[in-house]
Amino acid sequence: MSYPATPWILRGKALASLHLVNINQVRSLIPSEFQIFSVWPGKTLAAVYLSDYTQGSVLEYSELIVAPAVVSYRNKIGAWISHIYVDNADSVAGGREIWGLPKELADFTWEDDKRVRVRQGDRKLCTLNYTQQSLAWRQRLTGSTFSVKGVELLKFSAECEALLGLISSQLEVPGESPFSSIGLGQPFLTARVEQMILTVARPEVVGQTVGEVIYR
């Protein structure tokens, strides 16, 4: 199995929703070395990201990322990813071996530019229903994410240039989904991203973990 060298440059479209979740519901998903960043008493910011990387990408695949919290480590702030699914085995291998991300295979169905469904075998992971984008502006965004590979704490950056617009959406996470316990609820903000160029950098080691990270 082969995968591209870093950085990964990915082109396509994406949907990103933001949610307020209870810190005590997500604490067990995050290594103890990280502090959870509180945006409201008892609450942190979670995100669900659905993308379709197409022609011109280093790999072509769809992706679902669930980031249950914003965390900090040694005065650095970033997202923590607890669940991540793709429909390309090379992406699974690269995600695990380069970034230490717990990628798994899943099936994606994009329906009539208004709905995306994600399943893993007979199990439903989530469905996002969304509206058409009426107004968008070109934007450049950067962000950081933490991960763990073996005993190493990693941090990597991603830069996105795209047409960005705000839309309305409804997220359905059935009880059988592995991330239903996060309590995502409905998004308070959803962005639709078109004509996206996403660059994901090689990770850097920022520390070490004292115990094994168990993804649930």
C-alpha positions as CSV (number, residue, x, y, z in Angstrom):
1,M,0.0,0.0,0.0
2,S,1.4,3.4,-0.9
3,Y,0.5,7.0,-0.1
4,P,1.9,10.4,-1.1
5,A,4.7,12.2,0.8
6,T,3.8,15.4,2.7
7,P,2.5,17.9,2.3
8,W,-0.8,16.6,1.0
9,I,-2.6,19.0,-1.3
10,L,-6.3,18.2,-1.6
11,R,-8.8,19.9,-3.9
12,G,-12.6,19.8,-3.8
13,K,-15.5,20.8,-1.6
14,A,-16.3,20.5,2.1
15,L,-18.9,21.1,4.8
16,A,-17.9,22.1,8.3
17,S,-20.3,22.5,11.3
18,L,-19.6,23.8,14.7
19,H,-21.2,22.6,17.9
20,L,-21.1,23.4,21.7
21,V,-20.5,20.2,23.7
22,N,-20.1,19.4,27.4
23,I,-16.5,19.1,28.5
24,N,-17.3,16.3,30.8
25,Q,-18.8,14.2,27.9
26,V,-15.6,14.5,25.8
27,R,-12.8,14.4,28.4
28,S,-12.4,10.6,28.1
29,L,-11.7,11.0,24.4
30,I,-8.7,13.2,24.9
31,P,-5.3,12.4,26.4
32,S,-4.7,13.8,29.8
33,E,-1.7,15.8,28.6
34,F,-4.1,18.2,26.9
35,Q,-6.2,20.8,28.5
36,I,-9.6,21.3,27.1
37,F,-10.3,24.9,26.0
38,S,-13.5,26.2,27.4
39,V,-15.5,28.6,25.3
40,W,-18.4,28.8,27.8
41,P,-18.7,27.5,31.3
42,G,-18.5,23.7,31.0
43,K,-18.6,23.9,27.2
44,T,-16.0,23.4,24.5
45,L,-16.2,23.7,20.7
46,A,-16.6,20.6,18.6
47,A,-16.6,20.3,14.8
48,V,-17.8,17.9,12.1
49,Y,-16.0,18.1,8.8
50,L,-17.2,16.4,5.6
51,S,-15.2,16.7,2.4
52,D,-14.9,15.3,-1.1
53,Y,-11.4,15.6,-2.6
54,T,-11.5,15.2,-6.3
55,Q,-9.4,15.7,-9.4
56,G,-6.1,17.5,-8.8
57,S,-5.7,16.1,-5.3
58,V,-2.8,13.9,-4.3
59,L,-5.4,11.3,-3.5
60,E,-9.1,11.3,-4.4
61,Y,-11.4,10.4,-1.5
62,S,-14.2,11.5,0.8
63,E,-13.6,12.2,4.5
64,L,-15.5,12.6,7.8
65,I,-13.6,14.2,10.7
66,V,-15.1,14.5,14.2
67,A,-13.1,16.9,16.5
68,P,-14.8,16.9,19.9
69,A,-12.8,19.7,21.5
70,V,-10.4,22.5,21.1
71,V,-7.4,21.7,23.3
72,S,-4.1,23.3,24.4
73,Y,-0.7,22.0,25.1
74,R,2.3,24.1,26.2
75,N,0.6,27.3,25.2
76,K,-0.3,25.9,21.7
77,I,-3.9,25.6,20.7
78,G,-5.5,23.2,18.2
79,A,-8.2,20.7,17.5
80,W,-8.2,17.1,18.7
81,I,-9.6,14.5,16.3
82,S,-11.3,11.5,18.0
83,H,-12.9,9.9,14.9
84,I,-12.0,10.1,11.2
85,Y,-13.3,8.1,8.3
86,V,-12.3,7.9,4.6
87,D,-13.2,5.8,1.6
88,N,-9.6,5.2,0.3
89,A,-7.3,2.6,1.8
90,D,-4.1,4.6,0.9
91,S,-5.5,7.6,2.9
92,V,-6.1,5.3,5.9
93,A,-2.5,4.1,5.7
94,G,-1.1,7.6,5.2
95,G,-3.2,9.1,8.0
96,R,-2.2,6.5,10.5
97,E,1.5,6.3,9.6
98,I,2.3,10.0,9.0
99,W,-0.1,11.9,11.3
100,G,-1.1,9.2,13.8
101,L,-4.7,9.7,13.0
102,P,-7.2,6.8,13.7
103,K,-8.5,6.7,10.1
104,E,-11.0,3.9,9.3
105,L,-12.8,3.0,6.1
106,A,-16.4,4.0,5.5
107,D,-18.8,4.6,2.7
108,F,-20.0,8.1,1.6
109,T,-23.1,9.0,-0.4
110,W,-23.4,12.6,-1.6
111,E,-27.1,13.2,-2.6
112,D,-28.2,15.9,-5.0
113,D,-26.0,18.6,-3.4
114,K,-28.2,18.6,-0.3
115,R,-27.3,15.6,1.8
116,V,-24.3,13.4,2.6
117,R,-24.6,10.1,4.4
118,V,-21.8,8.1,6.0
119,R,-22.0,4.4,6.8
120,Q,-19.5,1.8,8.0
121,G,-20.9,-1.6,6.8
122,D,-24.4,-1.9,8.2
123,R,-23.9,0.9,10.8
124,K,-24.9,4.4,10.2
125,L,-22.3,7.0,11.3
126,C,-24.1,10.3,10.5
127,T,-26.2,12.2,8.0
128,L,-25.8,15.9,7.2
129,N,-28.7,17.7,5.5
130,Y,-27.7,21.1,4.2
131,T,-29.0,24.0,2.1
132,Q,-27.7,25.6,-1.1
133,Q,-25.1,28.3,-0.8
134,S,-26.3,31.7,-1.9
135,L,-23.4,34.0,-1.0
136,A,-19.7,33.1,-0.8
137,W,-16.4,34.9,-0.5
138,R,-12.8,33.8,-1.1
139,Q,-11.0,33.2,2.1
140,R,-7.7,31.8,3.3
141,L,-7.8,29.9,6.7
142,T,-5.2,28.1,8.7
143,G,-5.5,25.8,11.7
144,S,-3.6,23.3,13.8
145,T,-4.4,19.8,15.0
146,F,-2.9,17.6,17.6
147,S,-2.5,13.8,17.4
148,V,-0.5,11.0,18.9
149,K,1.7,8.4,17.2
150,G,3.1,5.9,19.6
151,V,4.4,7.9,22.6
152,E,4.9,11.1,20.6
153,L,2.5,14.0,20.8
154,L,2.3,15.6,17.3
155,K,1.0,18.9,16.0
156,F,0.4,19.7,12.4
157,S,-1.0,22.6,10.4
158,A,-3.5,22.8,7.5
159,E,-4.1,25.8,5.2
160,C,-7.2,26.2,3.2
161,E,-8.0,28.6,0.4
162,A,-11.6,28.4,-0.9
163,L,-14.9,30.1,-1.6
164,L,-16.6,30.1,1.9
165,G,-20.3,30.6,2.6
166,L,-22.6,30.2,5.6
167,I,-25.5,27.8,5.2
168,S,-28.0,26.0,7.4
169,S,-27.8,22.3,8.2
170,Q,-29.2,19.5,10.3
171,L,-26.9,16.8,11.7
172,E,-28.2,13.3,12.5
173,V,-26.1,11.0,14.6
174,P,-27.8,7.8,15.5
175,G,-27.2,6.0,18.7
176,E,-25.3,3.2,17.0
177,S,-22.7,5.7,15.8
178,P,-19.3,5.4,17.5
179,F,-19.3,9.2,18.3
180,S,-22.9,9.5,19.5
181,S,-21.8,9.9,23.1
182,I,-20.2,13.3,22.3
183,G,-23.6,14.8,22.3
184,L,-23.1,17.0,19.2
185,G,-26.6,18.2,18.9
186,Q,-27.5,20.6,16.1
187,P,-24.8,23.0,14.7
188,F,-24.9,26.7,15.6
189,L,-22.9,27.5,12.5
190,T,-22.2,25.6,9.2
191,A,-19.9,26.6,6.4
192,R,-19.9,25.3,2.9
193,V,-16.5,25.3,1.2
194,E,-16.2,25.3,-2.6
195,Q,-13.2,25.4,-5.0
196,M,-11.0,24.3,-2.0
197,I,-7.3,23.9,-2.0
198,L,-6.3,22.3,1.3
199,T,-2.6,21.8,2.2
200,V,-1.9,19.5,5.1
201,A,1.7,19.8,6.4
202,R,4.0,17.1,7.9
203,P,3.6,16.9,11.7
204,E,6.1,18.0,14.3
205,V,6.8,16.3,17.6
206,V,5.8,18.6,20.5
207,G,6.0,16.2,23.5
208,Q,5.4,12.7,24.7
209,T,2.4,10.9,26.2
210,V,2.6,9.0,29.4
211,G,0.1,6.3,28.4
212,E,-1.4,4.6,25.4
213,V,-4.1,6.5,23.6
214,I,-7.2,4.4,23.1
215,Y,-9.6,5.6,20.4
216,R,-13.2,4.7,21.0
